[in-house]
């Protein structure tokens, strides 16, 4: 009953259009004031302790690094490198766009940042070369979603934060702890590369079918030059992923190092950014970070309320008793997350849903890392369809196309993503291969 | 007066994120350097280079004397303060996300009502939190507890809650008042990632954007079939 009241109130408040963070907070306060005996002072304490985990600090650092890179001409050089490598294949620049998105995704934790950084450079070039606008928009809108699957990923950090500290009893009665940021980052590599491959294949196939332009094959010297120019940006992949795997940094430290490194190459190496621009980058990063941290703060409050009311445990019991198998549960989760993706952006969905669904998943024998990757792929799909697909809005800003037109443009790639979602859901080895190989 | 507050808010949150980043960078670099210097000491000793070993040992001792154990704790405190004040700045810039799919379909008077309701709810929530936070800080002040590493008084650390929430409450009221008067809301375009000027680089931009690319189109002469 309390679950119905809590969720009814939350949905009602959200539908009035008020910020999600405020909806979460007011739901908690209303419930605590009227229906429980929880000392209200704990609310004030939770508002601080909710975000005093060091792992959470990776979020502002990755946002800052992403902003420096978006400003700093890294994308342009990555595109040149990708074009030199695959520009002569069917789809030419479109294929280069997918690869450039994958490369940029490996240094930025955000999908919209990937779409705008790559899209604003490559889309005009594609149109000038004779590609239909719809084709270019479809490629970049969906490939940009790789930003949250290929590590580093802000959404993965969100999932780790939302489930951190949870120790749930598995199907055999053994305790199962939540996934760490490092595990999730490693787990995202194989699915990320696979999805990039699938999207590239879709691009190549459509380009071949419709006879879209190709480029001259680049010489080895041209490829080497393009690689050398992009190398500073590509090194960031080594800094973050290599640093975490080698045990040199924690994910948060890796994020801070990447922010400083991104600042250094943008200002002093590529010189696309002046020192005078830095305060603006800092301010926009702080603004975005604060918004996410405020949602986290209130989501922690909300999780505290649900844990206090025993909602996740009760849900788990009910599903197990109902004889629900793990694969049926995953179908329900996918439908639920895809539906939520129609109305909310990924961070909010993960922070609200993960603490509820995670204990149930573990009870049914689903690996926390696999479950996290599945959620992230769901979020990717949500970013590419209306009404609130952020990638669509970014692409709309670049292409000056309407959302409806863009929705039609992305469908071949969106279907590819949905097929991949099914694959990642029911083949856990895709997510778990690398972490298992690395002994994580 | 408001302009000074706006500017102070911007400077504060930008300074907080910059300081935290530099702090962690310095902390990691310090830890790294210590490890490297220790390796050098061993290497020089192993190769009988006593002078170099002594110099490296001296550098190691100096670095070891710099205690940065508190860096992580300070970073967390800086970010919590940034989150609280940044959230208030976010109200002013309209960055806080909500589900506006339904209310955007309503006619103007109803939409206006729901927007004011949302802003009022924001002011109410942050006002309550500011009050609870102030109470909590008062308790902490009398309890006189300190943080583990920096040994800062905890009431000072937790002061971010009432101060940030009060400012946020003020911002909600400010935006609500502005909306009631002019019908305009601050709007952050989530479809725009700061840093790329998409206005000037629209899809119809002239010339090849990949200016430095040595690659040239192979079959532009063939008109591609339309999608």
Interface residues (C-beta under 8 A of the other chain):
Chain A: X13 X14 X15 X16 X17 X18 X19 X20 X21 X22 X23 X25 X26 X29 X40 X41 X43 X44 X45 X47 X48 X51 X52 X53 X54 X56 X57 X60 X61 X64 X67 X70 X71 X76 X79 X80 X83 X84 X87 X88 X110 X112 X113 X115 X116 X117 X120 X121 X122 X123 X124 X125 X127 X128 X129 X130 X131 X132 X133 X134 X135 X136 X210 X211 X212 X213 X214 X215 X216 X218 X222 X225 X226 X248 X249 X252 X253 X256 X257 X259 X260 X279 X280 X281 X282 X283 X284 X285 X286 X287 X288 X289 X290 X291 X293 X294 X295 X297 X343 X344 X345 X348 X387 X388 X390 X392 X393 X394 X396 X397 X398 X399 X400 X401
Chain B: X10 X13 X14 X16 X17 X18 X20 X21 X22 X24 X25 X27 X28 X32 X72 X75 X76 X79 X80 X82 X83 X84 X85 X86 X87 X89 X90 X93 X95 X96 X97 X98 X99 X100 X101 X102 X103 X114 X115 X117 X118 X119 X121 X122 X124 X125 X126 X128 X129 X132 X133 X135 X136 X139 X157 X158 X160 X161 X188 X189 X190 X191 X192 X193 X194 X195 X196 X198 X201 X202 X203 X204 X205 X207 X208 X209 X210 X212 X213 X214 X215 X216 X217 X218 X219 X220 X222 X223 X224 X225 X226 X227
